Amino acid sequence: MLERYGSESRSALLAHNLLEAWELLIRCDCENGDLQQCVSRAVTVLRAAPYTCGVLKNMLMSFRKDEEANQGKAASALQVRMFLGNLYDLQKAADRRFVLEAAKDAGYDGMAALLENDVPEKS
């Protein structure tokens, strides 16, 4: 019995450590200015674990940095919001609030304002 449950604990620990490693790699990409790699890796992680706040924050920070550096050529906050619709159901208050908090933490004021003013459609 101990061997069985001990193995499950080890596999859960390894999975958690892998997620932490990916999160650190994404943060390094963002801080080193490799914004495209940051977004690519973040999307990979967020498809598997969408509520990983640090990963979403770093991805949004990359979009913000790109928007600041390449005004007119980078994706706008509206385009990023549409892209996030592939990962989150932004009609749901919980998902919208989660993305809003990550946008605020990332200093992405344009996205935060867009989400704060976003009123979900009634279905």
GIJO-V515438 format. One record per backbone hydrogen bond with DSSP energy under -0.5 kcal/mol. NH is the residue of the N-H (numbers start at 0). CO is the residue of the C=O. E is the energy in kcal/mol with one decimal. If there is no record, write none. Layout:
nh=NH co=CO e=E
nh=NH co=CO e=E
This chain:
nh=4 co=0 e=-2.2
nh=5 co=1 e=-2.6
nh=6 co=2 e=-1.9
nh=7 co=3 e=-1.4
nh=8 co=4 e=-1.9
nh=9 co=5 e=-2.1
nh=10 co=6 e=-2.4
nh=11 co=7 e=-2.1
nh=12 co=8 e=-2.3
nh=13 co=9 e=-2.5
nh=14 co=10 e=-2.3
nh=15 co=11 e=-2.2
nh=16 co=12 e=-2.5
nh=17 co=13 e=-2.3
nh=18 co=14 e=-2.0
nh=19 co=15 e=-2.3
nh=20 co=16 e=-2.2
nh=21 co=17 e=-2.5
nh=22 co=18 e=-2.5
nh=23 co=19 e=-2.3
nh=24 co=20 e=-2.3
nh=25 co=21 e=-2.6
nh=26 co=22 e=-2.2
nh=27 co=23 e=-2.4
nh=28 co=24 e=-2.3
nh=29 co=25 e=-2.3
nh=30 co=26 e=-2.7
nh=31 co=27 e=-2.3
nh=32 co=29 e=-1.0
nh=33 co=28 e=-2.1
nh=34 co=32 e=-1.8
nh=37 co=33 e=-2.2
nh=38 co=34 e=-2.5
nh=39 co=35 e=-2.4
nh=40 co=36 e=-2.7
nh=41 co=37 e=-2.6
nh=42 co=38 e=-2.5
nh=43 co=39 e=-1.6
nh=44 co=40 e=-2.1
nh=45 co=41 e=-3.2
nh=46 co=42 e=-1.9
nh=47 co=43 e=-0.8
nh=47 co=44 e=-0.7
nh=48 co=44 e=-3.1
nh=51 co=48 e=-1.0
nh=52 co=50 e=-1.1
nh=55 co=51 e=-2.1
nh=56 co=52 e=-2.9
nh=57 co=53 e=-2.1
nh=58 co=54 e=-2.2
nh=59 co=55 e=-2.8
nh=60 co=56 e=-2.3
nh=61 co=57 e=-1.9
nh=62 co=58 e=-2.1
nh=63 co=59 e=-2.4
nh=64 co=60 e=-2.7
nh=65 co=61 e=-2.5
nh=66 co=62 e=-2.4
nh=67 co=63 e=-2.4
nh=68 co=64 e=-2.4
nh=69 co=65 e=-2.5
nh=72 co=69 e=-2.4
nh=73 co=69 e=-2.0
nh=79 co=75 e=-2.5
nh=80 co=76 e=-2.5
nh=81 co=77 e=-2.1
nh=82 co=78 e=-2.1
nh=83 co=79 e=-2.6
nh=84 co=80 e=-1.0
nh=85 co=82 e=-2.0
nh=86 co=83 e=-1.5
nh=87 co=83 e=-2.7
nh=89 co=87 e=-1.2
nh=91 co=88 e=-1.9
nh=95 co=91 e=-2.5
nh=96 co=92 e=-2.7
nh=97 co=93 e=-2.2
nh=98 co=94 e=-2.5
nh=99 co=95 e=-2.5
nh=100 co=96 e=-2.5
nh=101 co=97 e=-1.9
nh=102 co=98 e=-2.5
nh=103 co=99 e=-2.4
nh=104 co=100 e=-2.4
nh=105 co=101 e=-1.9
nh=106 co=103 e=-1.1
nh=107 co=102 e=-2.5
nh=108 co=106 e=-1.5
nh=111 co=107 e=-2.3
nh=112 co=108 e=-2.8
nh=113 co=109 e=-1.9
nh=114 co=110 e=-2.6
nh=115 co=111 e=-2.4
nh=116 co=112 e=-1.8
nh=117 co=113 e=-0.5
nh=118 co=116 e=-0.6
nh=119 co=117 e=-0.6
